[in-house]
Amino acid sequence: MFIKSNYFLALLFLLLISCKEKIQDKNNFVIYQADPKKQNVKLYWKDSQNKILKSIKNLKNDVESRNEKLLFAMNGGMFEADNLPKGLYIENFKILKPIDTLQGSGNFYLQPNGIFYLTQNNEPVISETKKYKHNTTIKYATQSGPMLLIGGKINPIFQKDSKNLNIRNGVGILENGEIIFAMSKKEINFYSFAQLFKEMGCKNALYLDGYVSRAYLPEKNWIQTDGDFGVMIGVTDHK
């Protein structure tokens, strides 16, 4: 009986330690959980004057000019010269940049590549690019790569002890349809970044970008309004 009790206490101790470690890990990230059914989650690229926004500051000014309040924002994917979206970009049902199914070097082309999109019913989806099928209900979409989680499993190309460290940001979707946006505060490898989304309960997650990443989350006193981006993701509310 004594041995069983000690065994139970040891298991309980290990469980408490692991839970504590997960909470501590979250402190190393800027995390925002959004409900697209109740909140305005949108992708942004240009303002009403057809000028590329580029920075979170410009995005904030743009939404405020429409009497909206910016609750959260971060860069929404990789971009090419002149701040053009890299790969597929859909805004308000319009395809502004076509899908990229080519092969190449760099993180974008690490497989599988993926697409994060929102439908007209505000349902979020992360799909492998090769499985993506366009339809007219897709309101917003941004393409990036690589996928961090695929069906609840960490992308097998990632190495747990990789020394490829960088600031990283990404997006994941919970089973209840809510969205997890996250950016690391410190340099991190792909495996550890994917692990965060897995521990939070995401089934699919997509890497967005690296060292250029910025996030704006005033409720957590994390305010970065600079940047020189292509696509940005913003969550707004009416003032």
C-alpha positions as CSV (number, residue, x, y, z in Angstrom):
1,M,0.0,0.0,0.0
2,F,2.9,2.3,0.9
3,I,4.6,1.7,-2.4
4,K,1.4,2.3,-4.3
5,S,0.9,5.6,-2.5
6,N,4.4,6.7,-3.2
7,Y,3.9,5.7,-6.9
8,F,0.7,7.8,-7.0
9,L,2.3,10.8,-5.4
10,A,5.2,10.6,-7.8
11,L,2.9,10.5,-10.8
12,L,0.9,13.5,-9.4
13,F,4.2,15.4,-8.9
14,L,5.3,14.7,-12.4
15,L,1.9,15.8,-13.7
16,L,2.0,19.1,-11.8
17,I,5.5,19.8,-13.0
18,S,4.5,19.2,-16.6
19,C,1.5,21.4,-16.3
20,K,3.6,24.1,-14.7
21,E,6.1,23.9,-17.5
22,K,3.4,24.3,-20.1
23,I,2.2,27.5,-18.4
24,Q,5.7,28.8,-18.2
25,D,6.1,28.1,-21.9
26,K,3.1,30.2,-22.7
27,N,4.8,33.2,-21.1
28,N,7.4,33.0,-23.8
29,F,4.7,33.7,-26.5
30,V,2.3,36.4,-27.4
31,I,-1.0,34.4,-27.7
32,Y,-4.4,35.6,-28.7
33,Q,-7.4,33.3,-29.0
34,A,-10.1,34.6,-31.3
35,D,-13.7,33.5,-31.9
36,P,-14.4,34.3,-35.6
37,K,-18.2,33.8,-35.0
38,K,-18.2,36.6,-32.5
39,Q,-15.3,38.8,-33.5
40,N,-14.2,40.5,-36.7
41,V,-11.2,38.6,-37.9
42,K,-9.9,39.9,-41.2
43,L,-6.9,40.0,-43.5
44,Y,-5.5,43.3,-44.6
45,W,-3.1,44.4,-47.2
46,K,-4.0,47.9,-48.6
47,D,-6.0,50.8,-47.2
48,S,-9.0,52.6,-48.8
49,Q,-6.6,54.6,-51.0
50,N,-5.1,51.4,-52.4
51,K,-1.9,52.0,-50.6
52,I,-0.1,49.1,-49.0
53,L,-0.4,49.3,-45.2
54,K,2.9,47.7,-44.4
55,S,3.0,48.4,-40.6
56,I,0.7,47.6,-37.7
57,K,0.6,51.4,-36.9
58,N,-0.8,52.1,-40.4
59,L,-3.3,49.2,-39.9
60,K,-4.4,50.7,-36.5
61,N,-4.9,54.1,-38.1
62,D,-6.9,52.6,-40.9
63,V,-9.3,50.6,-38.8
64,E,-9.7,53.6,-36.4
65,S,-10.7,55.8,-39.3
66,R,-13.7,53.5,-39.7
67,N,-14.6,53.9,-36.0
68,E,-13.2,50.4,-35.2
69,K,-10.9,49.4,-32.4
70,L,-7.9,47.1,-33.1
71,L,-7.8,44.4,-30.5
72,F,-5.0,42.3,-32.0
73,A,-2.8,42.3,-35.0
74,M,0.2,40.5,-36.5
75,N,1.8,39.9,-39.8
76,G,-0.1,37.3,-41.8
77,G,2.4,35.5,-44.1
78,M,5.5,35.9,-46.2
79,F,5.8,38.5,-48.9
80,E,7.8,39.3,-52.0
81,A,9.5,42.5,-53.2
82,D,7.3,45.6,-52.9
83,N,5.3,43.9,-50.1
84,L,3.4,41.7,-52.4
85,P,1.8,38.6,-50.7
86,K,3.7,35.4,-51.3
87,G,1.3,32.9,-52.8
88,L,-2.5,32.9,-52.6
89,Y,-4.2,36.0,-51.1
90,I,-7.9,36.5,-51.0
91,E,-9.6,39.5,-49.6
92,N,-13.4,40.1,-49.5
93,F,-13.9,37.1,-51.9
94,K,-11.4,38.5,-54.5
95,I,-8.3,36.6,-55.5
96,L,-5.6,39.4,-55.4
97,K,-2.7,37.0,-55.7
98,P,-2.8,33.5,-57.2
99,I,-1.8,30.3,-55.5
100,D,1.8,29.2,-55.6
101,T,2.3,25.5,-56.1
102,L,5.9,25.7,-57.3
103,Q,9.0,24.3,-55.7
104,G,11.8,26.5,-54.3
105,S,14.1,27.3,-51.4
106,G,13.3,28.9,-48.1
107,N,10.7,28.2,-45.4
108,F,7.7,29.0,-47.7
109,Y,8.5,25.9,-49.8
110,L,9.1,23.5,-46.9
111,Q,6.4,20.8,-47.2
112,P,3.6,20.7,-46.7
113,N,2.8,24.2,-47.6
114,G,-0.5,25.5,-46.3
115,I,-3.4,28.0,-46.6
116,F,-5.3,29.6,-43.8
117,Y,-8.7,30.9,-44.8
118,L,-12.0,32.1,-43.5
119,T,-15.4,31.4,-45.2
120,Q,-18.3,33.7,-45.5
121,N,-19.8,32.0,-42.4
122,N,-16.6,32.9,-40.5
123,E,-15.4,29.3,-40.3
124,P,-11.6,29.1,-40.1
125,V,-9.7,26.4,-42.0
126,I,-6.1,25.5,-42.4
127,S,-5.5,23.3,-45.4
128,E,-2.5,21.7,-47.0
129,T,-2.0,23.6,-50.3
130,K,-2.1,20.4,-52.3
131,K,-5.5,19.6,-50.8
132,Y,-6.9,23.1,-51.1
133,K,-10.0,23.5,-53.4
134,H,-11.1,27.0,-54.2
135,N,-14.8,27.9,-53.9
136,T,-16.7,31.2,-53.9
137,T,-17.5,31.0,-50.1
138,I,-13.9,31.8,-49.2
139,K,-13.7,35.4,-48.0
140,Y,-10.1,35.7,-46.8
141,A,-7.1,33.5,-47.5
142,T,-3.3,33.7,-47.0
143,Q,-0.8,31.1,-48.1
144,S,2.4,30.2,-46.2
145,G,4.6,27.4,-45.2
146,P,5.4,25.1,-43.7
147,M,2.5,23.5,-41.9
148,L,3.3,23.2,-38.2
149,L,0.7,20.6,-37.3
150,I,-1.1,18.2,-39.6
151,G,-4.0,16.3,-38.1
152,G,-2.7,16.9,-34.6
153,K,0.8,15.7,-35.3
154,I,3.9,17.8,-35.5
155,N,5.3,18.1,-39.0
156,P,7.8,15.2,-39.3
157,I,10.4,17.3,-41.1
158,F,11.1,19.2,-37.8
159,Q,13.9,18.1,-35.5
160,K,13.4,18.4,-31.7
161,D,17.0,19.5,-31.2
162,S,17.3,21.8,-34.2
163,K,19.6,24.8,-33.8
164,N,17.5,26.7,-36.5
165,L,16.3,29.3,-34.0
166,N,14.2,32.4,-34.9
167,I,11.4,34.6,-33.7
168,R,8.3,32.9,-35.3
169,N,4.6,33.5,-35.7
170,G,1.8,31.3,-36.8
171,V,-1.9,30.3,-36.6
172,G,-3.7,27.3,-35.4
173,I,-7.4,26.2,-35.1
174,L,-9.0,24.5,-32.1
175,E,-11.6,21.8,-32.4
176,N,-14.3,24.3,-31.3
177,G,-13.6,26.5,-34.3
178,E,-11.7,29.2,-32.4
179,I,-8.3,30.5,-33.7
180,I,-5.0,30.6,-31.9
181,F,-2.6,33.3,-33.0
182,A,0.9,33.1,-31.5
183,M,4.3,34.7,-31.8
184,S,7.4,33.7,-29.9
185,K,9.0,36.4,-27.8
186,K,12.3,34.6,-28.0
187,E,14.1,32.7,-30.8
188,I,12.7,29.2,-31.1
189,N,13.0,26.2,-33.5
190,F,10.1,24.9,-35.6
191,Y,9.5,21.8,-33.4
192,S,9.1,23.8,-30.2
193,F,6.8,26.3,-31.9
194,A,4.6,23.5,-33.3
195,Q,4.6,21.9,-29.8
196,L,2.9,25.0,-28.5
197,F,0.0,24.7,-30.8
198,K,-0.3,21.0,-30.1
199,E,-0.4,21.5,-26.3
200,M,-3.1,24.1,-26.8
201,G,-5.3,21.6,-28.6
202,C,-4.9,22.6,-32.2
203,K,-5.2,19.9,-34.9
204,N,-3.8,22.0,-37.7
205,A,-1.4,24.9,-37.5
206,L,0.5,27.0,-40.1
207,Y,3.8,28.9,-39.8
208,L,3.5,32.5,-41.1
209,D,6.9,34.2,-40.8
210,G,10.1,34.6,-38.9
211,Y,12.4,37.3,-37.6
212,V,10.3,40.1,-39.1
213,S,7.3,39.1,-37.1
214,R,5.5,41.6,-34.9
215,A,2.3,41.5,-32.8
216,Y,0.0,44.0,-31.2
217,L,-2.0,42.9,-28.1
218,P,-2.6,45.9,-25.8
219,E,-4.6,43.9,-23.3
220,K,-1.4,42.1,-22.5
221,N,0.8,45.2,-22.7
222,W,2.4,43.9,-25.9
223,I,2.5,46.8,-28.3
224,Q,4.6,46.6,-31.5
225,T,3.3,49.0,-34.1
226,D,6.2,48.9,-36.6
227,G,6.8,46.4,-39.4
228,D,7.3,46.3,-43.1
229,F,4.9,43.6,-44.2
230,G,2.6,42.3,-46.9
231,V,-0.5,40.8,-45.5
232,M,-1.6,41.4,-41.9
233,I,-4.2,39.8,-39.7
234,G,-6.4,42.0,-37.5
235,V,-9.1,41.4,-35.0
236,T,-11.4,44.4,-34.5
237,D,-14.4,45.6,-32.5
238,H,-16.6,48.7,-32.8
239,K,-15.6,51.5,-30.6
